[in-house]
Amino acid sequence: MADSAQKQELLVSGMTCEHCRSAVESALRQVPGVTSTRVDLERGVAAVEGNANLESLLHAVEDAGYRATASASR
């Protein structure tokens, strides 16, 4: 069976502290299909692995109170 996991990178704005970073990571982990996530507070980047829908990831970040867009380096 082929592994359909993919890596996606989101640009996240509005994060100012570790609590913000943690909130974004937690929101992304709850999206169905996400297998791992790592948020870099300094760069404002969330790296997500899994087979989650991009729109679902963006909505999860926005629902957590932050703004997200797909990285151009995808």
C-alpha positions in Angstrom: 0.0 0.0 0.0 1.5 3.4 -1.0 2.0 6.1 1.6 -0.1 9.1 0.6 1.3 11.4 3.3 2.5 14.7 2.1 4.3 17.7 3.5 2.6 21.1 3.5 4.0 24.4 4.8 1.8 27.2 6.0 2.7 30.8 6.7 1.1 31.8 10.0 0.7 35.4 11.1 -0.4 36.8 14.5 1.8 34.5 16.7 3.7 36.5 19.3 4.7 33.9 22.0 5.1 30.3 22.9 1.4 30.1 23.8 0.5 31.1 20.3 2.8 28.5 18.8 1.3 25.9 21.0 -2.2 26.9 20.1 -1.5 26.6 16.4 0.2 23.2 16.8 -2.7 21.9 18.8 -5.3 23.2 16.3 -3.4 21.6 13.4 -3.0 18.3 15.2 -6.8 18.0 15.5 -7.4 18.2 11.7 -8.2 14.7 10.4 -5.3 13.3 8.4 -2.5 15.2 10.2 0.2 12.9 11.4 2.7 15.5 12.6 3.1 19.2 12.8 5.9 21.6 13.9 5.4 25.4 14.2 8.4 27.7 14.0 7.4 30.9 16.0 10.3 33.0 14.7 9.8 32.2 11.0 6.0 32.1 11.3 5.9 28.8 9.5 3.9 25.6 10.3 5.2 22.4 8.7 2.4 19.7 8.5 2.7 16.1 7.5 -0.2 13.8 6.6 -3.0 13.7 4.1 -5.1 16.6 5.4 -6.9 18.9 3.1 -5.2 22.4 2.8 -8.4 24.2 3.3 -9.0 22.3 6.6 -5.6 23.3 7.8 -6.1 26.9 7.0 -9.5 26.9 8.7 -8.1 25.3 11.8 -5.4 28.0 12.2 -8.0 30.7 11.6 -10.4 29.1 14.1 -7.6 29.2 16.6 -7.4 33.0 16.1 -4.5 33.3 13.7 -4.1 33.9 9.9 -2.7 31.3 7.6 -1.8 31.0 3.9 -0.2 28.3 1.9 3.5 28.7 1.5 4.7 29.6 -2.0 7.5 26.9 -1.6 5.0 24.0 -1.7 
